[in-house]
């Protein structure tokens, strides 16, 4: 049976927090034809507002520790300020967007991450289930979900959840209904073979090649978890995952992650 195409775009806070980049990104997203979902981060804004409120940001291996105070900030920033701004801008561009957290319509259930190697990440959620049917109800009516990086445990607890992970999990859940294309948009034109050379974009990475690229140091830092999420999506049925920047979003150039 022929499936309709669904494009899921994940954009990070570094892009959203630059007004010019954000405007360009939303213009490019609005121009994408067909059914689509936008998943966003916003960590830098959360850190800035936390600092203004006298709340210290704590990170371990690039991951945010979300205590009770930081959860309040995350809810205000991700589910409020950033999400509302994106929806407002998309409406101005003629996109009938709706802002959602995982708690809305019970679309994303998570459990609180257990203590790992003595590290308590606090109110951080690891995803258990994405309700693809409920999301598709909105999408099939022409509504474009804008998903904030917040989920819930079904027992009244909101949880801060990595946006790259949300994008991957939502994409994998939607493959039963749509032909899914997942795009991670960040500052670089793709995965670089040489971090000092913007032109050294690796055009394609097979899922089986990732560990070797990490071992060689070609892939490092924050790109490692992003690519692991990309590989998971491909292995669970997403046709391919593209990692690119705003200027290449329309042409779909960048680094493509494929099975194999």
Order of alpha helices (4+ residues) and beta strands (2+ residues): beta-alpha-alpha-beta-alpha-beta-beta-alpha-alpha-beta-beta-beta-alpha-beta-beta-beta-alpha-beta-beta-alpha-alpha-beta-beta
